[in-house]
Amino acid sequence: MWPVGWEALDRWGDDVVRIQPLTGGVANDVWSVRVGGRPAVGRLGARSDADLAWETGLMRFLDRAGLTVPVPIPTTDGRLFVDGLVVLTYLDGGPPETRADWRRVAGTLRELHSLTRDYPQRPGWRSSTDLLHAETGTKVDLGAMPAEGVARCRAAWARLTGRPTCVVHGDSNNVGNVRMTAHQVGLIDWDEAHVDVPDLDLVLPDNAAGLDERAYDVAAQASAAWEAAVCWDDDYAVRRLAEVRAV
C-alpha cells in the first residue's frame, strides 16, 4: 500500500519504487523514486491540472530546445501527471560554487528567457507588473499584506513597466535548484516558474549576470518585493519586505 496521496504512483508501472524523501521541497512532497530501474524524482503537490499541464509542457518544450531540465516521465497510459503527482527524470550535477559557475547559470537563464518570449502565462498566475493593478494571483494576496508594504512593492514593480516578458524560473538564485557538470547547467524545481520580466531571474550572487548598478538595483528591489508577496507572511517574507525601499 502506498502512503496517502501517493497511490497514483503505481500508474508509472509495476516496478516503481519510492525510496526516500528529498530536501528542498517546500510546497510539495518530493521523493527519490525508481522507474523502470532508473532513478527519478516524484513530486506530489496540490497544483491544479491546468497548472501542471503548463509546467510539464514547459519542461518538454525546453528539453526539445536543448536546455538541461527534468523531463516528465509519462505513466504507462501516457499521462504526464495524475492527482497532483509528477515523476521527473533525475539530473546529475552539483551546485554552483564560484563566480564563474554563476556566470554559466546566468547564461542558461538568458537562453531560457530568449526561448520563451511570447510564452503564455501559467494559469491563474500574475506577473509582477500585473500586480500593479491586480490584488491576487496564485499564491499572492496583496490584501493580506500591510498597505504600506504593498505600496513599496508596487513602486518596485512599476520600475519594470514596459519591459518584455518571458518565462522566468522564479527561484534561480537558490543553489539547490542548479545541477552543474563540466558540460552542462541544469535547472530543476520549476514550481515557481511563470511569465514575468526576466530581470527577476538575474539577481544572482556576485552580480554574475553582469547587470549595471541601476539595472541590478531595479531587479533586486523587484525580486525582493515579489518574494515578499509570494511568501507572505512567514519570517522570510517579512525580511524580504524590509529590503524593499520606499520610492
LOGUGU-325961 format. One record per residue (C-alpha): residue number from 1; residue in three letters; x, y, z. Coordinates in steps of 0.02 Angstrom, whole numbers, plus 50000, padded with zeros to 5 digits. Example, Ala and Ser with C-alpha at 12.3 -4.5 7.8 and 13.67 -1.06 7.14 Angstrom:
REM residues 2
1,ALA,50615,49775,50390 $
2,SER,50684,49947,50357 $
***
This chain:
REM residues 247
1,MET,50000,50000,50000 $
2,TRP,50063,50174,49955 $
3,PRO,50058,50315,50084 $
4,VAL,49908,50432,50070 $
5,GLY,49922,50539,49913 $
6,TRP,50049,50426,49830 $
7,GLU,49926,50293,49772 $
8,ALA,49941,50357,49593 $
9,LEU,50124,50308,49586 $
10,ASP,50078,50135,49526 $
11,ARG,50019,50218,49364 $
12,TRP,50204,50226,49318 $
13,GLY,50220,50036,49316 $
14,ASP,50227,49881,49425 $
15,ASP,50412,49902,49463 $
16,VAL,50407,50082,49527 $
17,VAL,50489,50107,49698 $
18,ARG,50478,50257,49815 $
19,ILE,50648,50268,49901 $
20,GLN,50675,50418,50016 $
21,PRO,50620,50598,50042 $
22,LEU,50724,50736,49961 $
23,THR,50763,50900,50046 $
24,GLY,50720,51069,49972 $
25,GLY,50536,51043,49935 $
26,VAL,50427,51173,50022 $
27,ALA,50261,51171,49930 $
28,ASN,50274,50988,49879 $
29,ASP,50316,50816,49949 $
30,VAL,50470,50764,49847 $
31,TRP,50546,50589,49847 $
32,SER,50678,50494,49752 $
33,VAL,50596,50352,49657 $
34,ARG,50648,50219,49534 $
35,VAL,50551,50190,49373 $
36,GLY,50598,50053,49252 $
37,GLY,50757,50026,49352 $
38,ARG,50814,50207,49330 $
39,PRO,50825,50345,49463 $
40,ALA,50691,50479,49453 $
41,VAL,50604,50608,49562 $
42,GLY,50423,50601,49618 $
43,ARG,50337,50764,49667 $
44,LEU,50166,50768,49749 $
45,GLY,50076,50934,49770 $
46,ALA,49910,51023,49764 $
47,ARG,49927,51111,49595 $
48,SER,49780,51105,49475 $
49,ASP,49783,51000,49318 $
50,ALA,49793,51160,49212 $
51,ASP,49943,51220,49313 $
52,LEU,50032,51052,49297 $
53,ALA,49993,51043,49111 $
54,TRP,50079,51212,49088 $
55,GLU,50232,51162,49191 $
56,THR,50256,50991,49113 $
57,GLY,50228,51065,48940 $
58,LEU,50360,51197,48976 $
59,MET,50488,51067,49031 $
60,ARG,50459,50964,48875 $
61,PHE,50474,51119,48766 $
62,LEU,50638,51171,48849 $
63,ASP,50709,50996,48836 $
64,ARG,50672,50991,48650 $
65,ALA,50753,51163,48633 $
66,GLY,50914,51096,48710 $
67,LEU,50907,51157,48890 $
68,THR,50951,51037,49030 $
69,VAL,50792,51017,49133 $
70,PRO,50700,50873,49216 $
71,VAL,50582,50791,49091 $
72,PRO,50413,50721,49143 $
73,ILE,50407,50531,49132 $
74,PRO,50237,50475,49065 $
75,THR,50127,50349,49153 $
76,THR,50101,50181,49068 $
77,ASP,49948,50257,48982 $
78,GLY,50041,50414,48927 $
79,ARG,49988,50544,49057 $
80,LEU,50116,50669,49124 $
81,PHE,50033,50689,49295 $
82,VAL,49899,50604,49398 $
83,ASP,49810,50675,49551 $
84,GLY,49944,50806,49582 $
85,LEU,50088,50682,49560 $
86,VAL,50226,50710,49432 $
87,VAL,50375,50595,49402 $
88,LEU,50530,50677,49327 $
89,THR,50697,50620,49262 $
90,TYR,50842,50638,49384 $
91,LEU,50979,50764,49343 $
92,ASP,51159,50733,49395 $
93,GLY,51273,50875,49449 $
94,GLY,51320,50988,49593 $
95,PRO,51281,51166,49646 $
96,PRO,51371,51320,49579 $
97,GLU,51522,51363,49688 $
98,THR,51616,51503,49602 $
99,ARG,51575,51666,49513 $
100,ALA,51621,51579,49350 $
101,ASP,51491,51446,49391 $
102,TRP,51359,51578,49421 $
103,ARG,51404,51663,49257 $
104,ARG,51364,51498,49171 $
105,VAL,51198,51496,49264 $
106,ALA,51163,51673,49203 $
107,GLY,51197,51618,49025 $
108,THR,51075,51474,49042 $
109,LEU,50942,51589,49114 $
110,ARG,50962,51710,48970 $
111,GLU,50941,51564,48849 $
112,LEU,50780,51518,48941 $
113,HIS,50718,51697,48925 $
114,SER,50760,51705,48741 $
115,LEU,50670,51541,48703 $
116,THR,50509,51589,48792 $
117,ARG,50465,51763,48729 $
118,ASP,50277,51771,48699 $
119,TYR,50251,51611,48802 $
120,PRO,50076,51602,48880 $
121,GLN,50056,51642,49064 $
122,ARG,50041,51499,49188 $
123,PRO,49855,51476,49226 $
124,GLY,49799,51582,49373 $
125,TRP,49966,51671,49391 $
126,ARG,50005,51857,49379 $
127,SER,50166,51942,49331 $
128,SER,50245,52072,49444 $
129,THR,50182,52213,49334 $
130,ASP,50007,52136,49330 $
131,LEU,50005,52162,49518 $
132,LEU,50015,52349,49495 $
133,HIS,49827,52336,49469 $
134,ALA,49777,52160,49523 $
135,GLU,49764,52106,49705 $
136,THR,49782,51918,49689 $
137,GLY,49864,51784,49584 $
138,THR,49903,51603,49633 $
139,LYS,49994,51619,49800 $
140,VAL,49991,51810,49802 $
141,ASP,49859,51903,49903 $
142,LEU,49909,52084,49921 $
143,GLY,49756,52114,50030 $
144,ALA,49840,52011,50166 $
145,MET,49993,52124,50170 $
146,PRO,50012,52292,50257 $
147,ALA,49952,52431,50143 $
148,GLU,50116,52525,50161 $
149,GLY,50212,52368,50112 $
150,VAL,50103,52343,49959 $
151,ALA,50138,52522,49906 $
152,ARG,50326,52490,49918 $
153,CYS,50312,52328,49819 $
154,ARG,50210,52411,49683 $
155,ALA,50334,52553,49672 $
156,ALA,50473,52424,49645 $
157,TRP,50372,52332,49512 $
158,ALA,50324,52495,49424 $
159,ARG,50508,52516,49378 $
160,LEU,50487,52362,49266 $
161,THR,50339,52432,49168 $
162,GLY,50352,52415,48980 $
163,ARG,50488,52283,48980 $
164,PRO,50466,52124,48876 $
165,THR,50413,51967,48966 $
166,CYS,50459,51783,48954 $
167,VAL,50462,51630,49065 $
168,VAL,50562,51656,49224 $
169,HIS,50620,51510,49331 $
170,GLY,50567,51603,49487 $
171,ASP,50696,51534,49609 $
172,SER,50856,51540,49507 $
173,ASN,50974,51605,49642 $
174,ASN,50941,51453,49752 $
175,VAL,51094,51339,49740 $
176,GLY,50981,51189,49769 $
177,ASN,50894,51220,49603 $
178,VAL,51052,51210,49497 $
179,ARG,51137,51049,49441 $
180,MET,51305,51083,49358 $
181,THR,51432,50973,49273 $
182,ALA,51582,51021,49169 $
183,HIS,51473,51014,49013 $
184,GLN,51301,51075,49063 $
185,VAL,51197,51183,49179 $
186,GLY,51034,51103,49233 $
187,LEU,50890,51195,49316 $
188,ILE,50769,51097,49425 $
189,ASP,50612,51138,49525 $
190,TRP,50502,51236,49404 $
191,ASP,50362,51252,49532 $
192,GLU,50379,51443,49538 $
193,ALA,50404,51468,49350 $
194,HIS,50286,51591,49266 $
195,VAL,50288,51730,49137 $
196,ASP,50366,51891,49202 $
197,VAL,50505,52016,49170 $
198,PRO,50672,51923,49151 $
199,ASP,50762,52040,49272 $
200,LEU,50684,51942,49416 $
201,ASP,50791,51791,49371 $
202,LEU,50954,51888,49359 $
203,VAL,50983,51940,49540 $
204,LEU,51125,51816,49561 $
205,PRO,51270,51803,49685 $
206,ASP,51412,51925,49649 $
207,ASN,51304,52002,49512 $
208,ALA,51356,51858,49400 $
209,ALA,51232,51916,49267 $
210,GLY,51337,52074,49244 $
211,LEU,51197,52200,49268 $
212,ASP,51247,52382,49283 $
213,GLU,51220,52467,49450 $
214,ARG,51048,52539,49410 $
215,ALA,50985,52380,49324 $
216,TYR,51042,52274,49471 $
217,ASP,50954,52388,49594 $
218,VAL,50792,52384,49493 $
219,ALA,50799,52194,49481 $
220,ALA,50846,52167,49663 $
221,GLN,50707,52278,49728 $
222,ALA,50576,52199,49615 $
223,SER,50636,52025,49662 $
224,ALA,50628,52062,49849 $
225,ALA,50452,52131,49827 $
226,TRP,50398,51977,49729 $
227,GLU,50466,51855,49858 $
228,ALA,50385,51954,49999 $
229,ALA,50216,51945,49911 $
230,VAL,50227,51762,49860 $
231,CYS,50283,51702,50033 $
232,TRP,50181,51819,50143 $
233,ASP,50178,51814,50293 $
234,ASP,50317,51699,50353 $
235,ASP,50480,51764,50426 $
236,TYR,50570,51757,50259 $
237,ALA,50435,51864,50178 $
238,VAL,50446,51992,50318 $
239,ARG,50635,52002,50294 $
240,ARG,50617,52021,50107 $
241,LEU,50487,52158,50125 $
242,ALA,50604,52253,50241 $
243,GLU,50730,52260,50096 $
244,VAL,50606,52350,49982 $
245,ARG,50633,52537,49993 $
246,ALA,50502,52671,49982 $
247,VAL,50521,52759,49814 $
***
